[in-house]
Amino acid sequence: MRRLTVPFGKNMLGSLKAGEEVLLNGTIYTARDQAHKRMAEAVKAGRGLPIDLKGACIYYCGPTHTPYGRVIGSCGPTTSSRMDAFTPLLLLSGLRAVIGKGARSQEVRDALRKHKGVYFLTYAGCGALLSGCVKKRSVAVYGDLGPEAVFRMEVEDFPLIVAIDTMGNSVYK
């Protein structure tokens, strides 16, 4: 199993193959529907993104309430297709990878190939287990969205599967 560190350099993801298992380390961001909508609106309005996505990875996740003594509550993936309308624009803005669950649209697969990005899957139904890989967490932006805010998370050995590689190969085909 290969270990990767975020942020990703331009050619760092090119050797990954669909179906390959990896362990991710470094800083990732969580973002769901409403945060994606706001980021897309900011870009379209010419205001730019409120966070630097160059080489970044977004995890489609809305963490649950944080229990006492823990860094984060359960943090399992949400259905990725809900972000399909926003993903190509964010990839154009420098985003390099996304994490979630489920198949993606042809438009997203094409955008991943064009921008040399990767779509990772992580294990659905294992949010409590995944929370153990999160070492630090803070609100990055849109704190008013509560659990759907964009969180900055430091992860260690976060388990992933390459669902769509930079060549557009998919585990769903």
Sequence and secondary structure as in RCSB ss.txt:
>XXXX:A:sequence
MRRLTVPFGKNMLGSLKAGEEVLLNGTIYTARDQAHKRMAEAVKAGRGLPIDLKGACIYYCGPTHTPYGRVIGSC
GPTTSSRMDAFTPLLLLSGLRAVIGKGARSQEVRDALRKHKGVYFLTYAGCGALLSGCVKKRSVAVYGDLGPEAV
FRMEVEDFPLIVAIDTMGNSVYK
>XXXX:A:secstr
 EEEEES  TTTTTT  TT EEEEEEEEEE  HHHHHHHHHHHHTT   SS  TT EEE        TT S S  
   BGGGGTTTHHHHHHTT  EEEEBS   HHHHHHHHHTT EEEE  TT HHHHHTTEEEEEEEE GGGGGGSE
EEEEEEEEEEEEEE TT  BTT 
